[in-house]
């Protein structure tokens, strides 16, 4: 463990910051600071707005002058990814961008944000190369090993609009996955509740459990091979690892899924074709643009390695 001092700073609240509770704003802005410390410095009056003490539920207003004191924080040493490693993989994979949204085709193996042993992800990368952008946040998340569509909001109004569409289930997503075995033609829907459990190695895993959250996934067969099936998958809810847990539950795990898969079946495929990446890809998304109200349809093509992999299957 190492530590660093965050020097005192003054933040001027603009239109992209307003209407947030001060505690939530500070938790997002200073992710390395423990929540308990944030509440302590608010409670003790070290956080000031317009030179006055405030409570954690204070909502930011345009023109507010927020003063943050010097803070000593401890940082866990994590595996480092350098910006140059992301340059080609991310900048060449921008699918759509305007003043409101940034949509990329995220490669497999890159995290959407820092954490779980790394200190750099997609959101940190774009913030680092675009320091003049006042606002940049993830609209949603996809697993580190899953490739495909990832949406970032460039305005708070865009983030609010997209989150409302997610809550109202108005965003339609299609995933492509290659699963083990011959998927039954009559299995078109899985509705099994998912419960998140923290394992001893600090990993999180979803289990089918009646105490879990309602989860619903629809399936359509694209192509069947001798011992695998290429699927189109349409999640209606957005639970953690939902697709991976549901496919595994019915005995057809996704190829090379180290958490929910079948290593013995994976090894048989690996011996024939040299590939080990999770074969799950966020292929398309449909949603209402937060500003124009037009319906957008965005597709993320499969990378060449996956296409070559599929062409060699029998």
C-alpha positions in Angstrom: 0.0 0.0 0.0 1.2 3.5 -0.8 -0.4 6.9 -0.2 -0.6 10.3 -1.8 -1.8 13.7 -0.7 -4.7 15.2 -2.7 -4.0 19.0 -2.4 -6.9 21.3 -1.5 -8.9 22.5 -4.5 -11.8 24.7 -5.4 -14.4 23.3 -7.8 -16.9 25.6 -9.6 -20.2 23.9 -10.2 -21.4 24.0 -13.8 -24.5 22.8 -15.5 -23.2 19.3 -15.9 -22.8 18.9 -12.1 -26.0 20.4 -10.8 -28.8 18.6 -8.9 -26.4 16.0 -7.5 -26.2 15.4 -3.8 -22.8 16.5 -2.5 -21.9 13.1 -1.0 -22.7 11.3 -4.3 -20.7 13.9 -6.3 -17.6 13.5 -4.1 -17.8 9.7 -4.2 -17.8 9.8 -8.0 -15.1 12.4 -8.3 -12.7 10.9 -5.7 -13.1 7.2 -6.2 -10.0 6.3 -4.1 -11.4 8.0 -1.0 -13.3 5.7 1.3 -17.0 6.7 1.7 -16.5 6.9 5.5 -13.9 9.6 5.0 -16.1 11.6 2.6 -18.9 11.6 5.2 -16.5 12.5 8.0 -15.1 15.5 6.2 -18.6 16.7 5.3 -19.8 16.2 8.9 -16.8 18.0 10.4 -17.2 21.0 8.1 -14.0 20.6 6.1 -16.1 20.5 2.9 -17.5 24.0 2.3 -19.9 25.4 -0.3 -19.9 29.1 -0.7 -17.8 29.2 2.5 -20.6 27.5 4.4 -20.9 24.1 6.0 -23.4 21.8 4.4 -25.0 18.4 5.0 -24.5 15.2 2.8 -27.9 15.7 1.2 -27.2 19.2 -0.1 -27.9 19.4 -3.9 -25.4 21.2 -6.0 -26.5 24.4 -7.8 -25.0 26.2 -10.7 -22.4 28.7 -9.7 -21.7 27.0 -6.3 -18.1 27.3 -5.1 -17.0 24.0 -3.6 -13.9 23.8 -1.5 -12.2 20.5 -0.9 -9.4 20.2 1.8 -6.1 18.4 1.5 -6.7 14.7 1.9 -4.2 11.9 2.6 -5.4 8.7 0.9 -4.0 5.1 0.7 -3.7 3.5 -2.7 -3.5 -0.2 -3.3 -0.8 -1.0 -5.9 -2.5 -2.4 -9.0 -1.4 -3.8 -12.3 -0.7 -0.8 -14.5 -1.9 -0.3 -18.0 -0.3 2.5 -20.0 -2.2 4.9 -22.2 -0.3 3.9 -25.3 -1.7 0.3 -24.9 -5.2 1.7 -25.5 -4.4 4.1 -28.3 -5.0 1.8 -31.3 -7.5 -0.5 -29.6 -9.9 2.3 -28.6 -9.5 5.3 -30.9 -9.9 3.0 -33.9 -13.0 1.5 -32.5 -15.2 4.6 -32.1 -18.6 3.7 -33.6 -20.5 6.9 -33.0 -19.8 10.3 -31.5 -21.6 13.7 -31.2 -21.8 16.3 -28.5 -23.9 14.1 -26.3 -22.6 10.5 -26.6 -19.5 8.5 -27.4 -20.0 4.9 -28.4 -17.2 2.4 -28.9 -16.6 -1.2 -29.9 -14.7 -2.3 -26.8 -12.2 -5.0 -27.3 -12.2 -8.1 -25.2 -9.7 -7.9 -22.3 -10.1 -4.2 -21.5 -12.0 -3.2 -18.4 -14.5 -0.4 -18.6 -13.1 1.2 -15.5 -10.3 0.8 -13.0 -10.7 -1.7 -10.2 -10.3 -5.4 -9.5 -6.5 -5.3 -9.7 -6.1 -2.7 -12.4 -5.9 1.1 -12.2 -7.0 2.0 -15.7 -10.0 1.3 -18.0 -11.9 2.7 -20.8 -13.4 5.7 -18.9 -10.0 6.6 -17.4 -8.4 6.5 -20.8 -10.9 8.9 -22.5 -10.8 11.2 -19.6 -7.0 11.3 -19.8 -6.9 12.2 -23.5 -9.8 14.6 -23.3 -9.1 16.8 -20.3 -11.2 19.7 -21.7 -14.4 17.5 -21.6 -16.2 18.7 -18.5 -18.3 15.5 -18.2 -17.7 12.0 -19.3 -19.4 9.0 -17.6 -20.2 5.4 -18.4 -23.9 4.9 -19.3 -23.6 1.2 -18.5 -20.9 -1.5 -18.1 -19.9 -4.7 -19.8 -17.6 -7.4 -18.5 -13.9 -7.0 -19.1 -13.7 -10.1 -21.2 -16.9 -9.3 -23.2 -16.4 -7.3 -26.4 -18.7 -4.9 -28.2 -20.9 -1.8 -27.7 -20.1 0.5 -24.7 -21.9 3.8 -24.4 -20.4 6.9 -22.6 -22.3 10.1 -21.9 -20.7 13.5 -22.6 -23.3 15.5 -20.7 -25.2 14.9 -17.5 -28.5 15.4 -19.3 -27.5 12.6 -21.7 -26.6 10.3 -18.8 -30.0 10.9 -17.1 -31.9 10.3 -20.3 -30.1 7.0 -21.0 -30.5 5.8 -17.4 -34.2 6.5 -17.6 -34.4 4.5 -20.8 -32.6 1.6 -19.1 -35.0 1.7 -16.1 -38.0 1.7 -18.5 -36.5 -1.1 -20.6 -36.6 1.0 -23.7 -33.0 0.2 -24.8 -32.8 -2.9 -26.9 -29.5 -4.9 -27.0 -28.4 -7.9 -29.0 -25.5 -10.0 -28.0 -23.8 -12.7 -30.1 -22.4 -15.8 -28.2 -20.9 -19.1 -29.1 -22.1 -21.8 -26.6 -21.2 -25.4 -26.1 -23.5 -28.1 -27.4 -26.6 -27.9 -29.6 -29.0 -25.4 -28.2 -32.6 -26.8 -28.1 -34.8 -25.1 -30.7 -37.7 -24.8 -28.2 -35.6 -23.0 -25.6 -36.3 -19.3 -26.5 -36.5 -17.7 -23.0 -34.8 -18.1 -19.6 -36.4 -16.4 -16.6 -34.4 -17.4 -13.6 -33.7 -15.1 -10.6 -30.0 -14.3 -10.1 -28.4 -13.8 -6.7 -24.9 -12.1 -6.4 -22.5 -14.0 -4.1 -19.0 -12.8 -3.1 -16.6 -15.7 -3.2 -13.5 -16.2 -0.9 -11.2 -14.9 -3.7 -13.2 -11.6 -3.7 -14.7 -12.5 -7.1 -18.5 -12.0 -7.5 -20.6 -14.8 -9.1 -24.3 -15.0 -9.9 -26.3 -18.0 -8.8 -29.8 -19.1 -9.7 -31.7 -18.5 -6.5 -35.3 -17.7 -5.6 -34.0 -14.9 -3.4 -32.3 -13.3 -6.3 -33.5 -10.5 -8.7 -35.8 -11.2 -11.6 -33.8 -11.8 -14.7 -35.0 -12.5 -18.2 -33.1 -13.4 -21.4 -34.3 -14.3 -24.9 -32.5 -16.6 -27.3 -32.4 -17.2 -31.1 -30.3 -19.7 -32.9 -28.1 -18.2 -35.6 -26.2 -21.3 -36.7 -25.4 -24.7 -35.3 -22.1 -26.5 -35.7 -21.1 -30.1 -34.8 -20.7 -29.4 -31.1 -21.4 -25.7 -30.6 -24.2 -23.2 -31.4 -23.9 -19.5 -32.5 -26.7 -17.5 -30.7 -28.4 -14.2 -30.8 -29.2 -13.2 -27.3 -31.5 -10.4 -26.1 -31.4 -9.6 -22.4 -34.5 -7.9 -21.1 -33.0 -7.2 -17.7 -29.4 -6.1 -17.1 -28.1 -8.2 -14.2 -24.4 -8.8 -13.6 -23.2 -11.7 -15.7 -26.8 -12.4 -16.7 -26.2 -14.0 -20.1 -23.2 -16.0 -18.8 -25.1 -17.4 -15.8 -28.3 -18.2 -17.7 -26.5 -20.1 -20.5 -24.4 -22.0 -18.0 -27.5 -22.9 -16.0 -29.1 -24.8 -18.9 -26.0 -26.7 -19.7 -24.7 -24.6 -22.6 -22.0 -22.3 -21.2 -20.3 -19.8 -23.4 -16.9 -20.9 -24.8 -13.9 -19.9 -22.8 -15.9 -18.5 -19.9 -13.5 -19.0 -17.0 -16.1 -18.2 -14.3 -19.3 -20.0 -15.6 -17.9 -22.2 -18.3 -16.7 -25.8 -18.7 -12.9 -26.1 -18.9 -13.0 -29.6 -20.2 -15.2 -28.7 -23.2 -13.1 -25.5 -23.7 -9.9 -27.6 -23.9 -11.4 -29.8 -26.7 -12.0 -26.6 -28.8 -8.7 -25.0 -27.9 -6.8 -28.1 -29.1 -8.4 -27.6 -32.6 -8.3 -23.8 -32.8 -6.0 -21.5 -30.9 -8.3 -19.0 -29.1 -9.1 -18.5 -25.5 -11.1 -15.2 -25.3 -14.7 -15.3 -24.0 -16.9 -15.6 -27.1 -19.5 -13.1 -26.0 -20.0 -9.9 -28.0 -22.4 -6.9 -27.5 -23.4 -6.7 -31.2 -26.1 -4.0 -31.4 -28.1 -1.4 -29.5 -31.3 0.6 -30.2 -32.3 3.6 -28.2 -33.7 7.1 -28.4 -31.1 9.9 -28.8 -31.1 12.0 -25.6 -31.2 15.3 -27.6 -32.7 14.7 -31.0 -35.2 12.0 -29.9 -34.3 10.1 -33.1 -34.1 6.3 -32.7 -30.5 5.2 -33.2 -29.4 1.7 -34.2 -25.7 1.0 -33.6 -23.8 -2.1 -34.6 -20.4 -3.3 -33.5 -18.7 -5.7 -36.0 -17.0 -8.8 -34.6 -13.2 -8.5 -34.7 -11.3 -10.4 -37.3 -10.0 -13.0 -34.9 -13.5 -14.1 -33.9 -14.7 -14.1 -37.5 -11.7 -16.3 -38.5 -12.5 -18.5 -35.5 -16.1 -19.0 -36.6 -15.1 -19.7 -40.2 -12.9 -22.6 -39.1 -15.6 -24.2 -37.0 -17.4 -27.3 -38.4 
